[in-house]
Amino acid sequence: MARNHSYVAPAQGTTAGRHKSKLTWALALTITFMAVEVIGGLVTGSLALLADAAHMLTDAGGLALALIAIRFAERPATPQKTYGYVRMEVLSALTNALVLLLLTVYIFYEAYQRFLQPPEILGAPMLVVAVIGFAVNLLSMRLLSAGSSESLNVKGAYFEVLADMLGSIGVIVAAAIVMLTGWTLADPIIGAGIGLFIIPRTWILLKSAIDILMEGTPPEIDISLLEQKLLTIDGVTAVRDLHVWTITSGFDAVSCHLIVSDMGLSRAILVGATAAMKTGFGLAHSTIQIEDQNFRSAEGESKL
C-alpha cells in the first residue's frame, strides 16, 4: 500500500514569498543610496565612496536575484516539474553566497593595495555619506531580519545588506580616524577586518544551500529518532529506505518503506506514521509505502 502525492504549493506560498514586499523595499532603499554614493564619490573625488557604491550594486543585484527567484517559485507545478520552481530560492541563496565570497576576496585585494599605497582620503564627505548609508542599511536589515531566519533566499539578501552595513561602519571609523589623526592606513586595515567578518557567515549560507541541493537531512531532524518513533507503532517490524530532505526553506519532505506484520493493519499504521511525522518532527509532506515481510523477501530474491 503506497501513499502518493501530487505536489500542491502551500496556500501561503513559499517562506521567502511572504517577505516579498520587504525585499522590494530593501531593494529600493539600496538602489537609492547607491545613487547617492555615486554622486558623492564623483563630487568629492572619493574612491572609497565609489568602491562602496560598487559594493551596493552587488547588494542590489543580490536583492533583485532574490525577488526573481521568488517570482519563479510562485509559478505552478507542471508534469515536468512536479515541485514547481521553489528550488530557485536555494539557487539564489547559493549564488548570493558565491558572490559574497568573491567580494570578500576583492576586499582583501583592495586592502592590500591601499596598504602599499594609501590613497588620499576625504574624511568629512566620507563620514557624512557613510552615516547615511549606515542608517539605510540598518533599516533594510530590520525589514529582512524576520525572514532571514525562515528562508535561505531572504537570508542571502540579509547577509548582502549586513555586509554593506559593515562597510558603512568601516567607512565611518576610517573617516573619523583620518579626520582626527591623519592616519590613512586605517582604511585598508578596517577593510580587511570587514572581509574577515563576512567569511564565516557566508560559509554557513553556502553550506546550507549545498546541503539542500544535495538533499541532505535537515539539521533539525534527528533521523535515528524518527526511525525509532516509527518502530514504536503497533504492527511495524522494520523501517527501510527512510529519507528526509528539504525542497526549499520551510518545506521538508520524507519518504520511507514500513515493513509490517499484518497488512490488515495498514490503514491504522499509515495514520499513526503520518501523525508521528507531522506532530513530532514537523514533516507534513510524507510518502509512505507499506509492505509485508513476504513482499520484501520476494523483492530481494528478484534482484538476485
N, C-alpha and C positions, 0 to 999 in steps of 0.2 A: 504494500500500500504506500503510495507516494503522495506527498502534498506539494503541488506545483503552484507557482505564482507567475502571473504576467505582471510586469512592472507597472505600477501606478505611482506617479510623482506625488509626494506629500502635498496635502491641500494647501499648506502654508509656504510651499516652495522650498528651495534649499536653505540651509542655515545662512549662507552668505547673502542670499537674495533678500532676506528680511532686513539686511543692513544696507540695501542699495542706495537709499536716499542719503544716508550718512556718508557713504563713499563718494557720492556725487558732490556733496557739499565740500568734502575734503579735497576733491579734485579741483573744484572751482577756486577754493582758497589757495591751493598750491600754484595754480596757473597765474592767478592774480599777483601773488607775491613774487613769483618768478619774473614777471614783467617788471615789477618794482626794482628787483635786484639788477636786472639787465640795464635799466635806465640809470640806476645809481652807480653801477660799475662804469658805464660809458661816461657819465658826467664827471665822476671823481677820478677816473683812471685807475680804479682799484681792481687788480687782478683777483684778489681774494673774493670780492663780491661776484665777479663774473664766473669764477670757479664754482662758487656756491650756487649760482643760478643754473649752471650745468648740472649740479647735483639735484637741484629742484626739478630740472627737466626729467631726470631719471625717475624721481618720485612720481611726477605727473604721469610718466609712461607706465609705471607700476600700478598706479591707481586706475588708469584707463584700461589696462590689461585686466585688472580685477573685475571692472564693470563689464567688459566684453565677455569675460568668462561666465559671469552671472547671466548675461543675456543668452549665451549658448545653453547654459544649464536649464533655462526656462523652456527650452524647446521640448515638445512632447517626444516620448519614446516612439521608436519605429520598429518594424520587424527585424531590421538590420542592426539597430542599436537599441536593444531592449531596455537598457538603463538610461536611454536618452543621452544627454551631453553633460551630465553632472560632473564627470571626471575632468572637464575643462577647468574647474575650480582648482583641482590639485595640480594640473599642469601649469596654471597661472602662478600658484604658490612656488612651484619648482623654479619657474623662470625668474620670479622675483628674487629668490634666494641666490641663484646663479649671478644675476645682475649685481646684487649687493656684494657678493664675494669679489667680483671683478672691480667694482667700485672701490672696495677696500684695498685691493692691490694698487689701484691708481692713487689712492690717498697716501699709501706708503711711498710710492714713487715720487709723488709731488712733494711730500715732506722731505725726502732725501735731497731732491733738487734744491729746495728752498734752504735746507740746512747748509748746503755747499755755497749757495749764492742767495743770501737773504734779499728779497726784493724790497723796494720802498713801500711802506705800508701807511696808508692814510687812516690813522686811528679814529678820528672823530666821525667821519661819514660811515666807516665800517661799524662803529658802535651803534649808531642810530638805526641803520638798516638791520643789523643783527638783532637788536632788541625787538624790532617789529616782527622779524622772522621768527623769533622765539615765541612770541605771542600767537602768531598764526599757526605754527606747528603744534603748540600746546592745545589750541582749540581743536585742530584736526585730530590729535591723539585722543582727546576726550570724546570726540564723535565716534572714533573707531574702537575704543577700549573694550566695550562690552562685546562687540562682535569678534574681537581678536581671540577671545577665549573659546569661541564656539566654532570658528571656521578657519581653516588653513589659508583660504583665499584672503579673508579680511586680515588675518594675522600677517600675511606677507605685506599687505598695504600698510598695516600699522607699523611694521618694522621699517618700511621705507620712510614714513613720517618721523619715526623715532630717530633714525639715522640723521635725518636733516635737522631735527631739533638739536641733536648733539653738535651738529655742525654749527648751528647758530650760537650755542653756548660757547663753543670753541672760539668762534669769531669775536664774541663779546669779551671773553677772557683775554684773548690775544690783543684785541684793540685796547683794552684797559691797560695791559702791561706795557704796550708800546707807548701809549699816551703818557703813562706815569714814569716809565724808566727808559724808554727808547730802545729796549732790548728786543730786536726783531726776530731773534731765534725762538721766541715764544710761539710764533706762528707754526713752524714745522713740527715742533715738539708736541703741541696740543693736537695738531692734525693727526700725528701718528697715534696719539692716545685715543682719539675718536675711532680710528681704524681697529685698534685692539678691542675696544668695547663692542664693536659691531660683530666681530667674528663669531663668538660663542653663540649668540642669539640667532645669527643667520645659519649656523651649523645645525642648530636644533630644528629650525624650519625646514632646511634641506633634508635632514634625516627623516622627519615626519612625512614629507611629501614622497620620498623614495620608498619608505615603508608601506605607504598606501598603494603606490603603483606596483610594488612587489607583492601586494596582497598579504602582507604580514598580519599577524594577530594584533588587534588594537591593544595598546599598552594597559588600558584599564580593565581588560578582560583576562581573567585567570582561567585558561582553557582546561587545566587539570581539575580545577574546582568545578567547572561546568560539566566535565565528564563525570565526576563523582556524583554531582547532583542528578544527572540523568540516570545513573545506575541505581539510584535510590527509588526510582519509580517502579511500582509493582509490575512484574512481568518482563522487565528489561534485564537481559542477561549480559549484554555487551554493547559497547558503542564503537562504531567503526567510521573511518573517513570523516572525522569531525574537523570542520574548517570554520574559522571566523575571520572575516576580513571587512575592510571599510570601503564602501563605494565612493563616498565623499564625506566631508566633515559632518558629523551628526547623523550619519546613515550607515549603520553597520549591518552586516548580513551573516547568516550562519546556515550551514548545511551539515547533515550527518545521516548515517545509517544506524538504526536501532535494531539490534537482534533481540527477538522476544521469544518467550517460551510458549505462548499461546496466541495465535493470530486472532482469536476471538476477542482479545483484549485491546486490539489495535486502536479502536476509537478512544478508549479511555487513556491509553498510553500517549496517543497523539495530543489529546487535550492537556494532559499533565506535562508533557515535554514542552509544549508551546508556552504554557503558563510559567514553567520554571525558567525558560529562556528570557521571557519578557519581564517577569517580576524581579528575578534575582540578578539579571545581567543586562537588562535594557535592550535585549535583542528582539525587535518586533518583526523583522523580516527573516523568516525561517523556512527552510526547505528540509523536510524530514522524510526519509524513506524507512518504512518498517518492514523487516524481513524475519522469517523464522529461520531457525538454525539449518534446516534441511535445504532451504534456498541458498544460504551462504555456502554450505558444503558443496552443493551441486555446481554453483558458480565457480568455486575453486577447482573442482575437478575438470570443468570445461576448459580451463586455462592451461591444463597440463598437456 
